[in-house]
Amino acid sequence: MRWSVDEPVFVEAVERSSRPAEYYLAETRDGLYVPYVVRTPADEGPFPYVFLAYGNGGGGVDWLRQWVHGRPYVAERLLAAGYACGWARYRTEVELGFARGGPLAVEARQGMEVMNRSPLEFEDEVAILEHVRRHPLVDPGRLGHVGVSHAGEMLFKLASRYPGMLSAGVASEPANHEFLALSLGDAAPVDPATGLRDIEEMQLRDPALVRERADLVLARERIASIDVPMLVMGRDDDHLQGVFRLSFELLEEAGKDAEWVSFDHAEHGYVFPIAADGVDRVQERAIDRIVGFLDRHMKPEAGQRAGAGARPGPVRT
């Protein structure tokens, strides 16, 4: 029996859900494979697809399975609203790879390919989105992206370098220090042993101060090519709130279709609730906002919206 790259590697049930998780492998630009998940609201489509991503890369299939089963609420909300969706995994972030590497260039050599650099993690997302377009239950013209933390920055990078790919994007707590070309200096000291910056405890709460640190000419040049409607979500007391807010402000100043909202929540990544913790009212409101934003820009047909607005699972008050 031969396996096709357009077939799932395996399929498994999700507890307390009628919709299984299909695990696929997408071929990246340099011929390696990255795993991602497809879940659909029903067995007849097509449906718009929402790519779900969190943080840095690595972890592979084990990471995916943990997130499919450990953080099911956001996926169930999207399924109930008529969206296909799924978590994805990608290669690990390269420090300043986006800033230093430039656009990916590919040429032929000896009947094969040669590149000016290795693909980066956000280009693995491009490979996954191109692969999921071939799924028989996915509408190839309606692809969305919800990214949190570093994956929020990846959304900005993807939208800048690969315009025309997405119908809507949500960047929650986007760690855009590289995309905005921030001069971090003493805010992120460099480890002399590795040459890597320590960004874990950066204090960048004030958007005016972050603006002073940004290379605004370069940031605006990157934003100029973004053509996807974007919802930027902050977290009121986050130490990077100034980065989140400036990311929105520069979109708005460039005349982009952009919205801003911020919520007061104790957890980083609050829009992806952990099953064991339940879902509190702030998380519920935040996901309401995400689904409403996607609805406005991806516009699933009424026939695909059975159960829209349903809120599965327990709610913590």
C-alpha positions in Angstrom: 0.0 0.0 0.0 1.4 3.4 -1.1 0.9 6.6 0.9 0.3 9.8 -1.0 1.4 13.2 0.4 -2.2 14.4 -0.1 -3.4 11.7 2.3 -3.2 12.0 6.1 -0.4 10.1 7.8 -2.9 9.1 10.6 -6.3 10.2 11.9 -7.3 10.2 15.6 -10.4 11.0 17.6 -10.6 14.1 19.8 -12.2 13.6 23.2 -15.7 15.0 23.6 -15.8 16.0 19.9 -17.4 14.4 16.9 -14.8 15.7 14.6 -11.4 13.9 14.3 -8.0 15.3 13.7 -6.2 14.4 10.5 -2.4 14.7 10.6 -0.6 15.7 7.3 2.9 16.3 6.2 3.7 19.3 4.0 6.8 19.4 1.9 8.8 22.6 2.6 10.7 24.6 0.0 13.9 22.7 0.7 12.4 19.3 0.5 11.9 18.5 4.2 8.5 17.8 5.8 6.5 19.6 8.5 3.4 18.3 10.2 0.0 20.0 10.6 -3.6 19.1 11.4 -6.9 19.4 9.5 -10.2 19.3 11.3 -13.4 20.0 9.4 -16.9 20.9 10.7 -18.5 18.2 8.5 -17.7 15.6 5.8 -19.0 17.8 3.0 -17.4 21.2 2.1 -15.5 23.1 1.2 -14.8 25.2 4.3 -12.5 28.2 4.9 -9.4 27.0 6.8 -7.8 28.7 9.8 -4.2 28.0 10.6 -3.4 27.9 14.3 0.1 28.6 15.5 1.8 29.3 18.8 5.3 30.5 19.6 8.6 29.2 18.4 9.0 26.0 16.3 10.2 22.5 16.9 8.5 19.6 18.7 7.0 17.9 15.7 4.1 15.5 15.9 4.3 15.0 19.6 3.8 18.8 20.1 0.9 18.8 17.7 -0.9 16.0 19.6 -0.4 17.7 22.9 -2.0 20.9 21.5 -4.9 19.1 19.7 -5.9 17.3 22.9 -4.6 19.8 25.5 -6.1 23.1 24.0 -9.2 22.0 22.1 -11.5 25.0 22.9 -10.4 27.4 20.2 -10.6 24.7 17.5 -14.1 23.6 18.7 -15.3 27.2 18.5 -14.0 27.5 15.0 -15.5 24.2 13.9 -18.9 25.3 15.4 -18.6 28.5 13.4 -18.1 26.6 10.1 -14.3 26.7 9.8 -11.9 23.9 9.1 -8.8 24.5 11.2 -5.7 22.9 12.7 -2.5 23.4 14.6 0.8 23.3 12.7 4.5 22.8 13.5 7.4 24.4 11.8 11.2 24.6 12.2 12.8 26.5 15.1 13.3 30.3 14.8 16.7 31.5 13.6 17.8 34.6 15.6 17.4 37.6 13.2 17.1 35.3 10.2 14.4 37.4 8.7 16.4 40.6 9.2 19.7 39.3 7.9 18.6 36.7 5.3 16.5 38.8 2.9 13.9 37.4 0.6 14.3 33.7 -0.3 15.9 33.2 -3.8 15.9 29.9 -5.6 17.7 29.0 -8.8 18.4 25.9 -10.8 21.8 24.1 -10.5 22.8 20.8 -12.1 19.2 19.9 -12.7 18.2 20.6 -9.1 17.9 23.7 -6.9 20.2 26.1 -4.9 19.1 28.7 -2.5 20.6 31.9 -1.1 19.6 30.7 2.4 17.6 28.1 4.2 13.9 28.6 4.5 12.7 30.1 7.7 9.9 29.1 10.1 7.3 31.4 8.5 8.1 29.9 5.1 7.2 26.5 6.5 3.8 28.1 7.2 3.6 29.1 3.5 4.3 25.4 2.6 1.6 24.2 4.9 -0.9 26.7 3.5 -0.1 25.7 0.0 -0.5 22.1 0.9 -3.8 22.5 2.8 -5.3 24.2 -0.3 -5.3 20.8 -2.0 -7.5 19.3 0.7 -10.9 18.4 -0.8 -12.8 20.0 2.1 -10.9 23.2 2.2 -11.8 26.3 0.1 -8.4 27.3 -1.4 -9.4 30.9 -1.7 -10.2 31.4 2.0 -7.3 30.8 4.3 -6.9 32.5 7.7 -4.2 32.6 10.3 -4.3 33.0 14.1 -0.8 33.3 15.6 0.2 34.0 19.2 3.5 35.4 20.5 6.3 34.6 18.0 3.7 33.1 15.7 2.0 36.5 15.7 5.3 38.0 14.4 5.4 35.1 11.9 2.1 36.2 10.6 3.5 39.7 10.0 6.5 38.3 8.2 4.4 35.9 6.0 1.9 38.7 5.1 4.8 41.0 4.2 6.8 38.6 2.1 4.0 36.6 0.6 1.0 38.9 0.0 -2.1 37.5 -1.5 -2.0 34.2 0.4 -4.4 35.0 3.3 -7.9 36.3 3.6 -7.6 37.3 7.3 -5.0 37.3 10.0 -5.1 37.5 13.8 -1.9 38.4 15.6 -2.3 37.9 19.4 0.6 39.3 21.5 2.8 39.5 18.4 6.5 39.5 19.5 7.4 41.8 16.6 10.8 43.0 17.9 12.5 41.6 14.8 9.8 42.7 12.3 9.9 46.2 13.7 13.7 46.2 13.6 13.9 47.3 17.2 17.2 48.5 18.6 17.1 46.6 21.9 20.5 47.5 23.4 20.4 47.0 27.2 16.8 45.8 27.0 18.0 42.5 25.6 21.7 41.8 26.4 23.6 39.4 24.2 24.9 36.2 25.6 28.7 36.2 24.8 28.8 32.4 24.7 26.1 32.1 22.0 25.7 35.5 20.4 22.0 35.3 21.1 19.9 38.0 22.7 18.1 37.5 26.0 14.6 38.7 25.2 12.7 36.9 27.9 12.5 39.8 30.3 12.4 42.8 28.0 10.3 45.7 29.4 8.7 47.4 26.4 5.3 48.4 27.7 5.2 52.0 26.3 4.4 52.2 22.6 6.0 55.7 22.4 9.3 54.3 23.7 9.1 51.3 21.4 8.5 53.7 18.5 11.8 55.4 19.4 13.6 52.1 19.3 12.1 51.0 16.0 13.6 51.5 12.5 10.4 53.1 11.2 11.6 53.4 7.6 12.3 49.7 7.5 9.2 48.7 9.4 7.0 50.8 7.1 8.6 49.3 4.1 7.8 45.8 5.4 4.2 46.8 6.2 3.7 48.4 2.8 3.2 45.0 1.1 0.8 43.6 3.6 -2.6 43.2 2.0 -4.4 41.0 4.6 -7.0 42.4 7.1 -5.3 42.1 10.5 -6.7 42.0 14.0 -3.9 42.8 16.5 -4.6 41.7 20.1 -2.7 42.9 23.1 -2.6 42.0 26.8 -3.0 44.9 29.1 -0.2 44.2 31.6 2.2 42.4 29.3 5.8 43.5 29.3 5.7 43.8 25.5 2.4 45.6 25.2 4.2 48.6 23.6 5.4 46.2 20.8 1.9 44.9 20.3 0.4 48.4 20.1 3.0 49.9 17.8 2.5 46.9 15.4 -1.1 48.0 15.1 -0.4 51.7 14.9 2.0 51.3 12.0 -0.6 49.2 10.1 -3.2 51.9 10.8 -0.9 54.7 9.7 -0.2 52.8 6.5 -3.9 52.7 5.7 -4.2 48.9 6.2 -7.4 47.2 7.2 -6.4 46.7 10.9 -8.2 46.5 14.2 -6.9 46.6 17.8 -8.2 45.1 21.0 -6.5 44.3 24.3 -7.7 42.2 27.2 -6.7 42.0 30.9 -5.6 38.4 31.5 -3.0 36.8 33.6 -1.9 34.2 31.0 0.3 34.8 27.9 -1.4 33.1 25.0 -4.8 33.6 26.6 -6.7 33.0 23.3 -5.6 29.4 23.3 -7.1 28.1 26.6 -5.7 25.0 28.3 -8.4 22.3 28.6 -7.5 21.4 32.2 -8.0 25.1 33.3 -11.4 25.6 31.7 -12.3 28.8 29.9 -12.9 32.1 31.7 -15.0 35.0 30.6 -12.1 37.1 29.2 -11.0 34.2 27.0 -14.5 33.6 25.8 -14.8 37.3 24.9 -11.4 37.3 23.1 -12.3 34.2 21.1 -15.7 35.8 20.3 -13.8 38.7 18.8 -11.6 36.4 16.8 -14.5 34.5 15.3 -16.4 37.7 14.6 -13.3 39.2 12.8 -12.8 36.0 10.7 -16.5 36.0 9.8 -16.4 39.5 8.5 -13.4 38.8 6.2 -13.7 35.1 5.3 -17.5 35.0 5.1 -18.5 31.3 5.3 -21.8 30.6 3.6 -24.9 30.1 5.7 -25.0 26.4 4.8 -21.6 25.9 6.4 -22.6 27.7 9.7 -24.6 25.1 11.5 -24.0 25.7 15.1 -22.3 29.0 14.6 -21.9 30.9 17.9 -22.0 27.7 20.0 -19.6 27.7 22.9 -18.5 24.1 23.6 -16.9 23.1 26.8 -16.9 24.4 30.4 -16.6 28.1 31.1 -14.7 29.4 34.2 -16.1 32.6 35.7 
